[in-house]
Amino acid sequence: MAILSEFYLLLSAAVFSIGLYGILTRSNALVFLMSVELMLNAANINLVAFSFHYGNVTGQVFSLFTMALAAAEVAIGIGIVLVLYRNFEDIDVTKAATMRW
Amino acid sequence: MTTRPRLVTDVNYRNGAAAVALFAVMAWTFVTAQFPAPLGFGEGSITATIGYAMFDLLEQVPDGHGETEGFLVAFLVVAVVLDAALDGAVMLARREEDDSVVTALADGGRRALGAGAADESGSDPGDAGSGAAGPDAGDAGTDGGES
């Protein structure tokens, strides 16, 4: 028997909330990146769950594209963290208060 | 001295309560919502259907799930975006030409004290304004990763 869609949505909400918790409570840029990934993957869980719910594979294909976009975002994010560390000797996002140094 | 992961205690728990409250709201909404039984997928390979849909070849899918659409344009756009992201990452990671260090930061990013302390102690307003642990901190090499 198939798992009901409510449980997929609960899992997705939990993963999204964990990511949001990480963003709201921490100030480490790498933790920020990981938390954003959690939130993106929560959206992917929803896409795949509703793809199964409606019997349509469009959601699964679109979740693959979302993963590719997440990879691109991480590539840029890691580069930004690298520059942040070079210029501020720290990756605390609250320390980087100036745009030009 | 070895380092180990430590539980972070300087956390803004008040903001974290907002995330917990959001989860409570969403969980209540999802539990009380009425969903029909999921349709699921019939016979046929889902993976093959995804592959055919990604390249606009749905008319060739042998026994797949036809209720989908072509994604060739999205595939190409994502390919371009990934390429641009790779270029952007390389551009961000490249150092200036006058800086001698071009390899990976094998020492955790802290330059050798003799080479790096002289030019960074006086001419880095971002470091002075933020109060970050600069190169003058003697024990900066032992707290790797803690921020």
gemmi code that builds the backbone of each chain (N, CA, C; Angstrom):
import gemmi

chains = {
    "A": [
        ("MET", (0.839, -1.189, 0.000), (0.000, 0.000, 0.000), (0.878, 1.243, 0.000)),
        ("ALA", (0.351, 2.244, -0.595), (1.151, 3.461, -0.765), (1.092, 4.305, 0.499)),
        ("ILE", (2.180, 4.987, 0.733), (2.225, 5.921, 1.864), (1.381, 7.141, 1.522)),
        ("LEU", (0.603, 7.592, 2.477), (-0.251, 8.748, 2.224), (0.585, 10.009, 2.032)),
        ("SER", (0.040, 10.940, 1.295), (0.787, 12.148, 0.958), (1.028, 13.042, 2.158)),
        ("GLU", (0.184, 12.917, 3.178), (0.380, 13.773, 4.360), (1.727, 13.539, 5.012)),
        ("PHE", (2.169, 12.306, 4.996), (3.431, 12.006, 5.681), (4.620, 12.562, 4.911)),
        ("TYR", (4.522, 12.529, 3.585), (5.563, 13.182, 2.796), (5.603, 14.682, 3.100)),
        ("LEU", (4.429, 15.256, 3.212), (4.383, 16.698, 3.495), (4.930, 16.994, 4.889)),
        ("LEU", (4.650, 16.112, 5.841), (5.201, 16.309, 7.183), (6.724, 16.224, 7.159)),
        ("LEU", (7.247, 15.248, 6.441), (8.708, 15.134, 6.323), (9.297, 16.375, 5.670)),
        ("SER", (8.640, 16.826, 4.618), (9.126, 18.018, 3.934), (9.093, 19.240, 4.845)),
        ("ALA", (8.015, 19.376, 5.608), (7.924, 20.520, 6.518), (9.005, 20.442, 7.588)),
        ("ALA", (9.296, 19.217, 8.059), (10.338, 19.071, 9.077), (11.702, 19.455, 8.522)),
        ("VAL", (12.009, 18.983, 7.318), (13.316, 19.301, 6.734), (13.428, 20.799, 6.463)),
        ("PHE", (12.338, 21.372, 5.958), (12.354, 22.816, 5.695), (12.539, 23.604, 6.992)),
        ("SER", (11.867, 23.167, 8.047), (11.979, 23.906, 9.302), (13.358, 23.758, 9.923)),
        ("ILE", (13.977, 22.595, 9.742), (15.346, 22.440, 10.239), (16.279, 23.398, 9.509)),
        ("GLY", (16.094, 23.510, 8.188), (16.907, 24.457, 7.431), (16.657, 25.892, 7.864)),
        ("LEU", (15.405, 26.224, 8.078), (15.084, 27.589, 8.510), (15.639, 27.856, 9.904)),
        ("TYR", (15.596, 26.856, 10.752), (16.168, 27.001, 12.101), (17.660, 27.291, 12.013)),
        ("GLY", (18.342, 26.561, 11.136), (19.781, 26.788, 10.984), (20.086, 28.191, 10.491)),
        ("ILE", (19.279, 28.680, 9.584), (19.533, 30.019, 9.049), (19.242, 31.079, 10.103)),
        ("LEU", (18.183, 30.876, 10.877), (17.780, 31.909, 11.824), (18.651, 31.941, 13.072)),
        ("THR", (19.273, 30.821, 13.407), (19.988, 30.785, 14.680), (21.489, 30.910, 14.539)),
        ("ARG", (22.048, 30.475, 13.450), (23.497, 30.447, 13.335), (23.986, 31.626, 12.510)),
        ("SER", (25.295, 31.872, 12.600), (25.889, 32.955, 11.809), (27.088, 32.482, 11.004)),
        ("ASN", (27.292, 31.174, 10.942), (28.381, 30.633, 10.149), (27.928, 30.505, 8.694)),
        ("ALA", (28.741, 30.972, 7.778), (28.320, 30.974, 6.384), (28.178, 29.556, 5.838)),
        ("LEU", (29.015, 28.643, 6.295), (28.891, 27.275, 5.804), (27.614, 26.617, 6.317)),
        ("VAL", (27.249, 26.915, 7.542), (25.986, 26.397, 8.067), (24.822, 26.998, 7.292)),
        ("PHE", (24.971, 28.246, 6.885), (23.956, 28.863, 6.039), (23.770, 28.065, 4.751)),
        ("LEU", (24.888, 27.725, 4.126), (24.806, 26.987, 2.873), (24.113, 25.645, 3.084)),
        ("MET", (24.491, 24.941, 4.137), (23.870, 23.638, 4.387), (22.380, 23.795, 4.681)),
        ("SER", (22.023, 24.859, 5.380), (20.612, 25.054, 5.706), (19.797, 25.372, 4.462)),
        ("VAL", (20.380, 26.152, 3.565), (19.676, 26.450, 2.315), (19.488, 25.174, 1.504)),
        ("GLU", (20.491, 24.299, 1.549), (20.337, 23.027, 0.851), (19.200, 22.203, 1.447)),
        ("LEU", (19.091, 22.224, 2.764), (17.985, 21.496, 3.397), (16.643, 22.036, 2.923)),
        ("MET", (16.530, 23.348, 2.829), (15.258, 23.927, 2.407), (14.959, 23.585, 0.951)),
        ("LEU", (15.985, 23.590, 0.105), (15.768, 23.218, -1.297), (15.347, 21.750, -1.408)),
        ("ASN", (15.954, 20.901, -0.594), (15.603, 19.489, -0.671), (14.217, 19.230, -0.102)),
        ("ALA", (13.774, 20.060, 0.808), (12.391, 19.930, 1.268), (11.429, 20.204, 0.111)),
        ("ALA", (11.749, 21.175, -0.700), (10.918, 21.424, -1.888), (10.969, 20.236, -2.837)),
        ("ASN", (12.123, 19.602, -2.950), (12.228, 18.425, -3.820), (11.352, 17.280, -3.317)),
        ("ILE", (11.312, 17.100, -2.009), (10.456, 16.051, -1.446), (9.007, 16.307, -1.820)),
        ("ASN", (8.604, 17.570, -1.759), (7.235, 17.903, -2.143), (6.984, 17.598, -3.615)),
        ("LEU", (7.937, 17.954, -4.465), (7.765, 17.711, -5.902), (7.606, 16.222, -6.185)),
        ("VAL", (8.460, 15.406, -5.579), (8.385, 13.970, -5.844), (7.118, 13.378, -5.228)),
        ("ALA", (6.743, 13.865, -4.052), (5.544, 13.334, -3.408), (4.298, 13.631, -4.230)),
        ("PHE", (4.191, 14.828, -4.737), (3.004, 15.148, -5.531), (3.078, 14.535, -6.918)),
        ("SER", (4.278, 14.284, -7.404), (4.399, 13.527, -8.640), (3.789, 12.136, -8.473)),
        ("PHE", (4.059, 11.512, -7.347), (3.461, 10.202, -7.072), (1.970, 10.335, -6.799)),
        ("HIS", (1.601, 11.424, -6.163), (0.199, 11.617, -5.809), (-0.683, 11.710, -7.047)),
        ("TYR", (-0.203, 12.404, -8.047), (-1.003, 12.601, -9.254), (-0.629, 11.644, -10.376)),
        ("GLY", (0.336, 10.752, -10.160), (0.703, 9.807, -11.202), (1.330, 10.458, -12.417)),
        ("ASN", (2.134, 11.488, -12.197), (2.691, 12.271, -13.295), (4.169, 12.488, -12.987)),
        ("VAL", (5.037, 12.151, -13.920), (6.470, 12.203, -13.621), (7.062, 13.599, -13.795)),
        ("THR", (6.240, 14.572, -14.112), (6.777, 15.921, -14.304), (7.470, 16.442, -13.044)),
        ("GLY", (6.915, 16.157, -11.888), (7.521, 16.613, -10.645), (8.893, 16.004, -10.429)),
        ("GLN", (9.051, 14.752, -10.805), (10.351, 14.118, -10.623), (11.387, 14.725, -11.552)),
        ("VAL", (10.994, 15.002, -12.799), (11.940, 15.632, -13.722), (12.326, 17.013, -13.214)),
        ("PHE", (11.344, 17.729, -12.723), (11.628, 19.087, -12.260), (12.512, 19.067, -11.008)),
        ("SER", (12.356, 18.041, -10.177), (13.216, 17.961, -8.995), (14.668, 17.737, -9.399)),
        ("LEU", (14.888, 17.047, -10.514), (16.271, 16.895, -10.992), (16.869, 18.249, -11.366)),
        ("PHE", (16.074, 19.084, -12.024), (16.564, 20.422, -12.362), (16.812, 21.250, -11.116)),
        ("THR", (15.960, 21.071, -10.132), (16.178, 21.803, -8.875), (17.489, 21.392, -8.223)),
        ("MET", (17.805, 20.104, -8.301), (19.077, 19.656, -7.737), (20.252, 20.269, -8.485)),
        ("ALA", (20.126, 20.384, -9.820), (21.207, 20.988, -10.589), (21.377, 22.462, -10.209)),
        ("LEU", (20.261, 23.147, -10.028), (20.350, 24.551, -9.611), (20.949, 24.664, -8.211)),
        ("ALA", (20.640, 23.691, -7.344), (21.229, 23.709, -6.006), (22.739, 23.526, -6.090)),
        ("ALA", (23.188, 22.683, -7.015), (24.630, 22.497, -7.178), (25.286, 23.784, -7.647)),
        ("ALA", (24.643, 24.476, -8.589), (25.192, 25.754, -9.042), (25.237, 26.764, -7.907)),
        ("GLU", (24.204, 26.771, -7.109), (24.161, 27.703, -5.980), (25.267, 27.406, -4.986)),
        ("VAL", (25.543, 26.131, -4.741), (26.608, 25.780, -3.798), (27.968, 26.181, -4.356)),
        ("ALA", (28.159, 26.020, -5.668), (29.438, 26.411, -6.250), (29.703, 27.895, -6.026)),
        ("ILE", (28.695, 28.718, -6.289), (28.861, 30.155, -6.057), (28.981, 30.441, -4.570)),
        ("GLY", (28.210, 29.727, -3.765), (28.244, 29.969, -2.321), (29.598, 29.662, -1.716)),
        ("ILE", (30.191, 28.552, -2.132), (31.522, 28.212, -1.615), (32.535, 29.273, -2.036)),
        ("GLY", (32.412, 29.774, -3.262), (33.310, 30.844, -3.697), (33.147, 32.093, -2.855)),
        ("ILE", (31.908, 32.425, -2.532), (31.665, 33.607, -1.701), (32.232, 33.399, -0.299)),
        ("VAL", (32.082, 32.196, 0.238), (32.641, 31.913, 1.568), (34.160, 32.036, 1.543)),
        ("LEU", (34.744, 31.579, 0.441), (36.203, 31.676, 0.308), (36.654, 33.131, 0.316)),
        ("VAL", (35.980, 33.963, -0.453), (36.332, 35.386, -0.483), (36.071, 36.040, 0.869)),
        ("LEU", (34.994, 35.619, 1.515), (34.681, 36.150, 2.848), (35.810, 35.837, 3.822)),
        ("TYR", (36.321, 34.622, 3.757), (37.393, 34.263, 4.678), (38.671, 35.025, 4.361)),
        ("ARG", (38.944, 35.224, 3.084), (40.173, 35.926, 2.723), (40.147, 37.370, 3.208)),
        ("ASN", (38.991, 37.991, 3.160), (38.933, 39.417, 3.461), (38.637, 39.702, 4.920)),
        ("PHE", (38.004, 38.796, 5.609), (37.634, 39.058, 6.996), (38.264, 38.082, 7.977)),
        ("GLU", (39.041, 37.113, 7.476), (39.656, 36.097, 8.329), (38.607, 35.367, 9.158)),
        ("ASP", (37.412, 35.300, 8.668), (36.324, 34.689, 9.417), (35.185, 34.428, 8.436)),
        ("ILE", (34.356, 33.457, 8.750), (33.193, 33.232, 7.892), (31.909, 33.502, 8.661)),
        ("ASP", (32.007, 34.321, 9.680), (30.810, 34.774, 10.378), (30.135, 35.837, 9.519)),
        ("VAL", (28.884, 35.595, 9.165), (28.230, 36.517, 8.239), (27.905, 37.850, 8.907)),
        ("THR", (27.872, 37.895, 10.220), (27.602, 39.176, 10.878), (28.834, 40.060, 10.955)),
        ("LYS", (30.005, 39.473, 10.736), (31.228, 40.271, 10.762), (31.417, 41.048, 9.460)),
        ("ALA", (30.905, 40.514, 8.389), (31.084, 41.157, 7.088), (30.041, 42.256, 6.934)),
        ("ALA", (30.333, 43.407, 7.534), (29.369, 44.501, 7.538), (29.704, 45.566, 6.509)),
        ("THR", (30.841, 45.470, 5.876), (31.216, 46.472, 4.875), (31.290, 45.803, 3.514)),
        ("MET", (30.887, 46.522, 2.485), (30.926, 45.953, 1.149), (32.255, 46.198, 0.475)),
        ("ARG", (33.022, 47.169, 0.935), (34.306, 47.449, 0.305), (35.325, 47.631, 1.409)),
        ("TRP", (36.501, 47.069, 1.225), (37.492, 47.112, 2.284), (38.840, 47.433, 1.705)),
    ],
    "B": [
        ("MET", (47.211, 19.651, 20.674), (45.869, 19.466, 21.203), (44.903, 19.207, 20.056)),
        ("THR", (44.149, 18.187, 20.217), (43.186, 17.870, 19.167), (41.894, 18.645, 19.401)),
        ("THR", (41.219, 18.866, 18.350), (39.936, 19.540, 18.451), (38.821, 18.550, 18.165)),
        ("ARG", (37.693, 18.839, 18.689), (36.545, 17.969, 18.458), (35.326, 18.857, 18.235)),
        ("PRO", (34.314, 18.343, 17.609), (33.110, 19.148, 17.439), (32.467, 19.458, 18.782)),
        ("ARG", (32.075, 20.678, 18.930), (31.442, 21.083, 20.181), (30.046, 21.630, 19.879)),
        ("LEU", (29.169, 21.434, 20.792), (27.809, 21.948, 20.639), (27.836, 23.464, 20.755)),
        ("VAL", (27.285, 24.101, 19.748), (27.269, 25.558, 19.766), (26.206, 26.023, 20.748)),
        ("THR", (26.610, 26.904, 21.643), (25.663, 27.383, 22.652), (25.264, 28.842, 22.448)),
        ("ASP", (26.076, 29.585, 21.677), (25.713, 30.986, 21.449), (24.758, 31.082, 20.257)),
        ("VAL", (23.586, 30.559, 20.464), (22.599, 30.445, 19.389), (21.434, 31.354, 19.725)),
        ("ASN", (20.905, 31.971, 18.688), (19.753, 32.850, 18.865), (18.488, 31.992, 18.923)),
        ("TYR", (18.153, 31.527, 20.128), (17.025, 30.607, 20.263), (15.693, 31.303, 20.010)),
        ("ARG", (15.656, 32.608, 20.177), (14.389, 33.311, 19.952), (14.000, 33.241, 18.483)),
        ("ASN", (14.988, 33.411, 17.604), (14.685, 33.257, 16.187), (14.370, 31.810, 15.846)),
        ("GLY", (15.046, 30.893, 16.527), (14.775, 29.489, 16.256), (13.361, 29.085, 16.608)),
        ("ALA", (12.796, 29.760, 17.598), (11.406, 29.457, 17.955), (10.462, 29.778, 16.811)),
        ("ALA", (10.832, 30.736, 15.977), (9.996, 31.048, 14.810), (9.955, 29.872, 13.850)),
        ("ALA", (11.106, 29.216, 13.653), (11.128, 28.050, 12.771), (10.303, 26.918, 13.353)),
        ("VAL", (10.396, 26.732, 14.659), (9.602, 25.679, 15.304), (8.112, 25.995, 15.184)),
        ("ALA", (7.766, 27.263, 15.343), (6.365, 27.646, 15.207), (5.872, 27.431, 13.783)),
        ("LEU", (6.738, 27.708, 12.819), (6.349, 27.475, 11.425), (6.107, 26.000, 11.177)),
        ("PHE", (6.970, 25.164, 11.757), (6.745, 23.722, 11.595), (5.437, 23.297, 12.242)),
        ("ALA", (5.132, 23.861, 13.391), (3.881, 23.499, 14.054), (2.683, 23.879, 13.183)),
        ("VAL", (2.734, 25.052, 12.598), (1.619, 25.491, 11.744), (1.486, 24.591, 10.523)),
        ("MET", (2.622, 24.305, 9.896), (2.569, 23.473, 8.689), (2.123, 22.058, 9.026)),
        ("ALA", (2.617, 21.518, 10.141), (2.237, 20.161, 10.511), (0.743, 20.087, 10.812)),
        ("TRP", (0.234, 21.090, 11.497), (-1.203, 21.091, 11.787), (-2.002, 21.169, 10.495)),
        ("THR", (-1.543, 21.978, 9.564), (-2.238, 22.104, 8.278), (-2.226, 20.790, 7.513)),
        ("PHE", (-1.067, 20.127, 7.483), (-0.977, 18.913, 6.673), (-1.743, 17.762, 7.306)),
        ("VAL", (-1.724, 17.710, 8.631), (-2.413, 16.590, 9.288), (-3.919, 16.738, 9.139)),
        ("THR", (-4.406, 17.953, 9.202), (-5.851, 18.151, 9.122), (-6.362, 18.260, 7.695)),
        ("ALA", (-5.473, 18.283, 6.707), (-5.925, 18.388, 5.319), (-6.468, 17.044, 4.851)),
        ("GLN", (-7.357, 17.096, 3.912), (-7.964, 15.888, 3.358), (-7.392, 15.646, 1.970)),
        ("PHE", (-6.622, 14.597, 1.842), (-6.058, 14.245, 0.545), (-6.709, 12.962, 0.061)),
        ("PRO", (-7.012, 12.873, -1.215), (-7.443, 11.575, -1.746), (-6.263, 10.612, -1.782)),
        ("ALA", (-6.574, 9.369, -1.992), (-5.497, 8.370, -2.050), (-4.593, 8.660, -3.244)),
        ("PRO", (-3.304, 8.500, -3.086), (-2.397, 8.801, -4.202), (-2.619, 7.857, -5.371)),
        ("LEU", (-2.554, 8.419, -6.570), (-2.788, 7.615, -7.762), (-1.649, 6.647, -8.017)),
        ("GLY", (-0.431, 7.107, -7.776), (0.719, 6.244, -8.021), (0.999, 6.084, -9.504)),
        ("PHE", (2.020, 5.305, -9.791), (2.393, 5.065, -11.178), (1.978, 3.656, -11.565)),
        ("GLY", (1.577, 3.539, -12.792), (1.185, 2.224, -13.279), (2.392, 1.411, -13.699)),
        ("GLU", (2.190, 0.604, -14.720), (3.290, -0.209, -15.228), (4.232, 0.647, -16.055)),
        ("GLY", (5.407, 0.139, -16.276), (6.378, 0.880, -17.080), (7.457, 1.475, -16.214)),
        ("SER", (8.545, 1.800, -16.883), (9.704, 2.307, -16.151), (9.590, 3.805, -15.939)),
        ("ILE", (9.641, 4.218, -14.683), (9.594, 5.646, -14.385), (10.886, 6.318, -14.821)),
        ("THR", (12.002, 5.630, -14.581), (13.293, 6.208, -14.930), (13.409, 6.454, -16.432)),
        ("ALA", (12.927, 5.495, -17.215), (12.975, 5.675, -18.664), (12.099, 6.846, -19.091)),
        ("THR", (10.953, 6.987, -18.448), (10.072, 8.103, -18.801), (10.724, 9.437, -18.458)),
        ("ILE", (11.410, 9.482, -17.321), (12.107, 10.726, -16.958), (13.165, 11.050, -17.999)),
        ("GLY", (13.905, 10.032, -18.424), (14.946, 10.268, -19.426), (14.373, 10.746, -20.742)),
        ("TYR", (13.281, 10.136, -21.182), (12.679, 10.572, -22.439), (12.082, 11.973, -22.301)),
        ("ALA", (11.495, 12.270, -21.150), (10.895, 13.596, -20.969), (11.971, 14.677, -20.936)),
        ("MET", (13.136, 14.334, -20.433), (14.186, 15.346, -20.327), (14.702, 15.772, -21.692)),
        ("PHE", (14.539, 14.926, -22.693), (15.069, 15.250, -24.012), (13.963, 15.364, -25.057)),
        ("ASP", (12.740, 15.598, -24.647), (11.627, 15.802, -25.581), (11.434, 14.615, -26.517)),
        ("LEU", (11.576, 13.424, -25.995), (11.436, 12.238, -26.839), (10.265, 11.383, -26.377)),
        ("LEU", (9.217, 12.055, -25.934), (8.132, 11.307, -25.312), (7.367, 10.429, -26.305)),
        ("GLU", (7.450, 10.753, -27.589), (6.751, 9.901, -28.545), (7.471, 8.568, -28.732)),
        ("GLN", (8.694, 8.475, -28.268), (9.437, 7.229, -28.422), (9.408, 6.354, -27.178)),
        ("VAL", (8.778, 6.846, -26.133), (8.789, 6.071, -24.893), (7.947, 4.817, -25.102)),
        ("PRO", (8.488, 3.638, -24.818), (7.781, 2.406, -25.178), (6.518, 2.176, -24.366)),
        ("ASP", (6.646, 2.094, -23.054), (5.463, 1.818, -22.235), (5.495, 2.664, -20.976)),
        ("GLY", (5.889, 3.887, -21.128), (6.079, 4.727, -19.951), (4.796, 5.426, -19.552)),
        ("HIS", (4.985, 6.413, -18.731), (3.871, 7.185, -18.215), (3.768, 8.448, -19.052)),
        ("GLY", (2.788, 8.463, -19.922), (2.749, 9.516, -20.922), (2.340, 10.872, -20.402)),
        ("GLU", (1.838, 10.930, -19.182), (1.324, 12.209, -18.704), (2.455, 13.088, -18.200)),
        ("THR", (3.248, 13.544, -19.110), (4.317, 14.472, -18.739), (4.571, 15.355, -19.942)),
        ("GLU", (5.597, 16.149, -19.852), (5.865, 17.097, -20.920), (7.355, 17.144, -21.168)),
        ("GLY", (7.741, 17.825, -22.229), (9.152, 17.875, -22.588), (9.896, 18.914, -21.781)),
        ("PHE", (11.140, 18.600, -21.499), (11.950, 19.498, -20.673), (13.281, 19.814, -21.337)),
        ("LEU", (13.323, 19.773, -22.646), (14.616, 19.969, -23.308), (15.144, 21.389, -23.085)),
        ("VAL", (14.257, 22.381, -23.170), (14.697, 23.771, -22.983), (15.199, 23.979, -21.553)),
        ("ALA", (14.463, 23.422, -20.604), (14.904, 23.547, -19.206), (16.248, 22.857, -18.998)),
        ("PHE", (16.434, 21.724, -19.649), (17.705, 21.009, -19.552), (18.855, 21.871, -20.059)),
        ("LEU", (18.644, 22.499, -21.207), (19.717, 23.335, -21.774), (19.962, 24.568, -20.912)),
        ("VAL", (18.900, 25.155, -20.393), (19.075, 26.339, -19.536), (19.846, 25.984, -18.275)),
        ("VAL", (19.519, 24.842, -17.690), (20.237, 24.427, -16.490), (21.694, 24.124, -16.813)),
        ("ALA", (21.946, 23.574, -18.003), (23.334, 23.320, -18.390), (24.118, 24.624, -18.480)),
        ("VAL", (23.503, 25.646, -19.070), (24.178, 26.944, -19.170), (24.394, 27.540, -17.785)),
        ("VAL", (23.388, 27.406, -16.921), (23.516, 27.951, -15.563), (24.632, 27.248, -14.789)),
        ("LEU", (24.745, 25.937, -14.952), (25.824, 25.216, -14.280), (27.185, 25.661, -14.798)),
        ("ASP", (27.268, 25.885, -16.098), (28.531, 26.359, -16.658), (28.878, 27.736, -16.119)),
        ("ALA", (27.882, 28.602, -16.068), (28.123, 29.934, -15.515), (28.514, 29.871, -14.048)),
        ("ALA", (27.915, 28.945, -13.315), (28.266, 28.812, -11.903), (29.697, 28.332, -11.743)),
        ("LEU", (30.118, 27.428, -12.632), (31.507, 26.969, -12.569), (32.462, 28.115, -12.840)),
        ("ASP", (32.148, 28.904, -13.857), (32.999, 30.065, -14.157), (32.998, 31.051, -13.002)),
        ("GLY", (31.837, 31.268, -12.413), (31.776, 32.199, -11.291), (32.566, 31.716, -10.093)),
        ("ALA", (32.513, 30.410, -9.840), (33.276, 29.873, -8.713), (34.769, 30.018, -8.945)),
        ("VAL", (35.196, 29.764, -10.182), (36.626, 29.927, -10.478), (37.029, 31.386, -10.371)),
        ("MET", (36.167, 32.283, -10.830), (36.491, 33.709, -10.745), (36.576, 34.166, -9.291)),
        ("LEU", (35.689, 33.655, -8.455), (35.732, 34.047, -7.047), (36.937, 33.459, -6.329)),
        ("ALA", (37.345, 32.270, -6.722), (38.429, 31.610, -6.004), (39.800, 32.065, -6.464)),
        ("ARG", (39.872, 32.748, -7.605), (41.186, 33.147, -8.112), (41.737, 34.296, -7.282)),
        ("ARG", (43.017, 34.218, -7.021), (43.666, 35.287, -6.270), (44.171, 36.374, -7.214)),
        ("GLU", (44.520, 37.491, -6.613), (45.117, 38.565, -7.415), (46.516, 38.155, -7.858)),
        ("GLU", (46.980, 38.820, -8.879), (48.276, 38.425, -9.422), (49.424, 38.777, -8.475)),
        ("ASP", (49.290, 39.867, -7.726), (50.389, 40.277, -6.875), (50.471, 39.472, -5.593)),
        ("ASP", (49.489, 38.665, -5.350), (49.544, 37.838, -4.150), (50.273, 36.547, -4.492)),
        ("SER", (51.161, 36.161, -3.619), (52.049, 35.066, -3.964), (51.378, 33.711, -3.770)),
        ("VAL", (50.457, 33.622, -2.831), (49.868, 32.319, -2.524), (48.802, 32.002, -3.560)),
        ("VAL", (49.021, 30.982, -4.346), (48.044, 30.621, -5.366), (47.541, 29.204, -5.164)),
        ("THR", (48.076, 28.496, -4.208), (47.637, 27.124, -4.013), (46.524, 27.087, -2.971)),
        ("ALA", (46.079, 25.886, -2.666), (45.035, 25.741, -1.659), (45.565, 26.160, -0.291)),
        ("LEU", (44.666, 26.612, 0.540), (45.061, 27.112, 1.852), (45.241, 25.921, 2.786)),
        ("ALA", (46.405, 25.328, 2.726), (46.631, 24.090, 3.461), (46.783, 24.329, 4.954)),
        ("ASP", (47.066, 25.562, 5.349), (47.256, 25.827, 6.777), (45.982, 26.373, 7.401)),
        ("GLY", (44.858, 26.026, 6.837), (43.617, 26.538, 7.368), (43.393, 27.989, 7.013)),
        ("GLY", (44.117, 28.515, 6.059), (43.912, 29.884, 5.630), (44.784, 30.892, 6.342)),
        ("ARG", (45.398, 30.494, 7.399), (46.238, 31.468, 8.120), (47.631, 31.466, 7.522)),
        ("ARG", (48.016, 32.589, 7.054), (49.335, 32.670, 6.457), (50.396, 32.583, 7.540)),
        ("ALA", (51.578, 32.296, 7.091), (52.678, 32.232, 8.041), (52.846, 33.587, 8.719)),
        ("LEU", (53.123, 33.561, 9.982), (53.124, 34.806, 10.750), (54.175, 35.773, 10.230)),
        ("GLY", (55.316, 35.275, 9.826), (56.359, 36.164, 9.337), (55.980, 36.852, 8.050)),
        ("ALA", (55.262, 36.166, 7.180), (54.940, 36.757, 5.886), (53.654, 37.554, 5.933)),
        ("GLY", (52.682, 37.097, 6.679), (51.379, 37.718, 6.581), (51.095, 38.780, 7.627)),
        ("ALA", (51.793, 38.759, 8.753), (51.443, 39.685, 9.823), (51.804, 41.115, 9.495)),
        ("ALA", (52.854, 41.289, 8.705), (53.321, 42.651, 8.472), (52.348, 43.442, 7.622)),
        ("ASP", (51.865, 42.841, 6.554), (51.037, 43.625, 5.639), (49.571, 43.596, 6.025)),
        ("GLU", (49.161, 42.815, 6.975), (47.750, 42.775, 7.309), (47.404, 43.516, 8.589)),
        ("SER", (48.385, 43.750, 9.428), (48.060, 44.348, 10.717), (47.647, 45.796, 10.570)),
        ("GLY", (48.166, 46.481, 9.578), (47.874, 47.895, 9.501), (46.929, 48.290, 8.399)),
        ("SER", (46.806, 47.514, 7.370), (46.109, 47.977, 6.184), (44.890, 47.128, 5.875)),
        ("ASP", (44.159, 46.748, 6.871), (42.957, 45.978, 6.618), (41.809, 46.551, 7.446)),
        ("PRO", (41.094, 47.537, 6.894), (40.054, 48.162, 7.693), (38.906, 47.218, 8.011)),
        ("GLY", (38.657, 46.249, 7.156), (37.583, 45.324, 7.448), (37.892, 44.488, 8.673)),
        ("ASP", (39.140, 44.119, 8.796), (39.533, 43.341, 9.954), (39.486, 44.192, 11.218)),
        ("ALA", (39.893, 45.447, 11.095), (39.909, 46.294, 12.278), (38.486, 46.618, 12.736)),
        ("GLY", (37.608, 46.826, 11.787), (36.260, 47.187, 12.168), (35.463, 46.027, 12.736)),
        ("SER", (35.742, 44.851, 12.277), (34.933, 43.727, 12.726), (35.476, 43.099, 13.990)),
        ("GLY", (36.699, 43.371, 14.315), (37.258, 42.791, 15.515), (37.506, 41.305, 15.390)),
        ("ALA", (37.694, 40.830, 14.178), (37.910, 39.399, 13.989), (39.301, 39.028, 14.493)),
        ("ALA", (39.461, 37.751, 14.692), (40.749, 37.273, 15.171), (41.774, 37.438, 14.067)),
        ("GLY", (42.614, 38.358, 14.200), (43.579, 38.658, 13.174), (44.816, 37.810, 13.304)),
        ("PRO", (45.789, 38.113, 12.530), (47.006, 37.326, 12.580), (47.813, 37.547, 13.856)),
        ("ASP", (47.445, 38.532, 14.656), (48.192, 38.745, 15.876), (47.740, 37.834, 17.004)),
        ("ALA", (46.643, 37.142, 16.801), (46.190, 36.244, 17.850), (47.124, 35.043, 17.915)),
        ("GLY", (47.704, 34.846, 19.054), (48.712, 33.812, 19.162), (48.142, 32.411, 19.079)),
        ("ASP", (46.953, 32.217, 19.596), (46.376, 30.877, 19.593), (45.391, 30.694, 18.458)),
        ("ALA", (45.549, 31.512, 17.427), (44.577, 31.422, 16.341), (44.721, 30.105, 15.596)),
        ("GLY", (45.858, 29.480, 15.688), (46.042, 28.259, 14.922), (45.427, 27.029, 15.556)),
        ("THR", (44.970, 27.134, 16.783), (44.493, 25.944, 17.457), (42.987, 25.859, 17.540)),
        ("ASP", (42.287, 26.898, 17.122), (40.836, 26.847, 17.212), (40.226, 26.753, 15.837)),
        ("GLY", (40.792, 25.902, 15.022), (40.352, 25.843, 13.645), (38.890, 25.504, 13.522)),
        ("GLY", (38.185, 26.305, 12.769), (36.790, 26.013, 12.509), (35.820, 26.661, 13.461)),
        ("GLU", (36.255, 27.044, 14.633), (35.314, 27.650, 15.558), (35.162, 29.120, 15.250)),
        ("SER", (33.929, 29.515, 15.183), (33.673, 30.914, 14.879), (32.566, 31.424, 15.779)),
    ],
}
model = gemmi.Model(1)
for chain_id, residues in chains.items():
    chain = gemmi.Chain(chain_id)
    for i, (resn, *xyz) in enumerate(residues, 1):
        res = gemmi.Residue()
        res.name, res.seqid = resn, gemmi.SeqId(i, " ")
        for name, pos in zip(("N", "CA", "C"), xyz):
            atom = gemmi.Atom()
            atom.name, atom.element = name, gemmi.Element(name[0])
            atom.pos, atom.b_iso = gemmi.Position(*pos), 0.0
            res.add_atom(atom)
        chain.add_residue(res)
    model.add_chain(chain)
structure = gemmi.Structure()
structure.add_model(model)
structure.setup_entities()
